[in-house]
Amino acid sequence: MLAKYWKQIGFIALIVVVLFNITFKLINKTSLKTEALESAKYMLEQEDNNNNIEK
């Protein structure tokens, strides 16, 4: 019986996994403002490190 429906069972499992993944990403989404601030901090730190190495 299971062998007869394995494609349908796999397809349903795939849909559940994809929906879970989308829901997880929506819940834990990082805001654009936070991401931009972290990126700016990182760039400033790298610039400071490069300036210290050159001196």
KEKOLFI-590791 format. One record per residue (C-alpha): chain; residue number from 0; x, y, z. Coordinates in steps of 0.05 Angstrom, whole numbers, padded with zeros to 5 digits. Each point is the difference from the previous one (the first is absolute). Layout:
<site><chain>A</chain><n>NUM</n><px>X</px><py>Y</py><pz>Z</pz></site>
...
// end
This chain:
<site><chain>A</chain><n>0</n><px>00000</px><py>00000</py><pz>00000</pz></site>
<site><chain>A</chain><n>1</n><px>00056</px><py>00049</py><pz>00018</pz></site>
<site><chain>A</chain><n>2</n><px>00037</px><py>-00016</py><pz>-00065</pz></site>
<site><chain>A</chain><n>3</n><px>-00062</px><py>00020</py><pz>-00039</pz></site>
<site><chain>A</chain><n>4</n><px>-00003</px><py>00070</py><pz>00031</pz></site>
<site><chain>A</chain><n>5</n><px>00073</px><py>00017</py><pz>00012</pz></site>
<site><chain>A</chain><n>6</n><px>00001</px><py>00058</py><pz>-00050</pz></site>
<site><chain>A</chain><n>7</n><px>-00061</px><py>00033</py><pz>00033</pz></site>
<site><chain>A</chain><n>8</n><px>00028</px><py>-00010</py><pz>00070</pz></site>
<site><chain>A</chain><n>9</n><px>00067</px><py>00030</py><pz>-00022</pz></site>
<site><chain>A</chain><n>10</n><px>-00035</px><py>00059</py><pz>-00033</pz></site>
<site><chain>A</chain><n>11</n><px>-00041</px><py>00014</py><pz>00062</pz></site>
<site><chain>A</chain><n>12</n><px>00062</px><py>-00004</py><pz>00044</pz></site>
<site><chain>A</chain><n>13</n><px>00036</px><py>00048</py><pz>-00047</pz></site>
<site><chain>A</chain><n>14</n><px>-00057</px><py>00050</py><pz>00004</pz></site>
<site><chain>A</chain><n>15</n><px>00001</px><py>-00004</py><pz>00077</pz></site>
<site><chain>A</chain><n>16</n><px>00075</px><py>00011</py><pz>00002</pz></site>
<site><chain>A</chain><n>17</n><px>-00003</px><py>00059</py><pz>-00048</pz></site>
<site><chain>A</chain><n>18</n><px>-00056</px><py>00033</py><pz>00040</pz></site>
<site><chain>A</chain><n>19</n><px>00038</px><py>-00011</py><pz>00065</pz></site>
<site><chain>A</chain><n>20</n><px>00062</px><py>00031</py><pz>-00031</pz></site>
<site><chain>A</chain><n>21</n><px>-00038</px><py>00062</py><pz>-00025</pz></site>
<site><chain>A</chain><n>22</n><px>-00034</px><py>00009</py><pz>00067</pz></site>
<site><chain>A</chain><n>23</n><px>00067</px><py>-00006</py><pz>00037</pz></site>
<site><chain>A</chain><n>24</n><px>00032</px><py>00052</py><pz>-00045</pz></site>
<site><chain>A</chain><n>25</n><px>-00058</px><py>00049</py><pz>00008</pz></site>
<site><chain>A</chain><n>26</n><px>00002</px><py>-00006</py><pz>00076</pz></site>
<site><chain>A</chain><n>27</n><px>00076</px><py>00008</py><pz>00006</pz></site>
<site><chain>A</chain><n>28</n><px>00007</px><py>00054</py><pz>-00054</pz></site>
<site><chain>A</chain><n>29</n><px>00054</px><py>00052</py><pz>00014</pz></site>
<site><chain>A</chain><n>30</n><px>-00023</px><py>00071</py><pz>-00013</pz></site>
<site><chain>A</chain><n>31</n><px>00034</px><py>00039</py><pz>-00056</pz></site>
<site><chain>A</chain><n>32</n><px>00020</px><py>00054</py><pz>00050</pz></site>
<site><chain>A</chain><n>33</n><px>00036</px><py>-00049</py><pz>00045</pz></site>
<site><chain>A</chain><n>34</n><px>00035</px><py>-00032</py><pz>-00059</pz></site>
<site><chain>A</chain><n>35</n><px>00023</px><py>00067</py><pz>-00027</pz></site>
<site><chain>A</chain><n>36</n><px>00026</px><py>00022</py><pz>00068</pz></site>
<site><chain>A</chain><n>37</n><px>00039</px><py>-00065</py><pz>00010</pz></site>
<site><chain>A</chain><n>38</n><px>00029</px><py>00007</py><pz>-00070</pz></site>
<site><chain>A</chain><n>39</n><px>00022</px><py>00072</py><pz>00013</pz></site>
<site><chain>A</chain><n>40</n><px>00032</px><py>-00020</py><pz>00066</pz></site>
<site><chain>A</chain><n>41</n><px>00038</px><py>-00056</py><pz>-00034</pz></site>
<site><chain>A</chain><n>42</n><px>00024</px><py>00046</py><pz>-00055</pz></site>
<site><chain>A</chain><n>43</n><px>00025</px><py>00052</py><pz>00050</pz></site>
<site><chain>A</chain><n>44</n><px>00037</px><py>-00053</py><pz>00040</pz></site>
<site><chain>A</chain><n>45</n><px>00033</px><py>-00026</py><pz>-00063</pz></site>
<site><chain>A</chain><n>46</n><px>00020</px><py>00071</py><pz>-00021</pz></site>
<site><chain>A</chain><n>47</n><px>00030</px><py>00012</py><pz>00070</pz></site>
<site><chain>A</chain><n>48</n><px>00038</px><py>-00066</py><pz>-00004</pz></site>
<site><chain>A</chain><n>49</n><px>00028</px><py>00018</py><pz>-00068</pz></site>
<site><chain>A</chain><n>50</n><px>00021</px><py>00069</py><pz>00024</pz></site>
<site><chain>A</chain><n>51</n><px>00035</px><py>-00030</py><pz>00061</pz></site>
<site><chain>A</chain><n>52</n><px>00037</px><py>-00051</py><pz>-00043</pz></site>
<site><chain>A</chain><n>53</n><px>00025</px><py>00054</py><pz>-00049</pz></site>
<site><chain>A</chain><n>54</n><px>00029</px><py>00043</py><pz>00056</pz></site>
// end
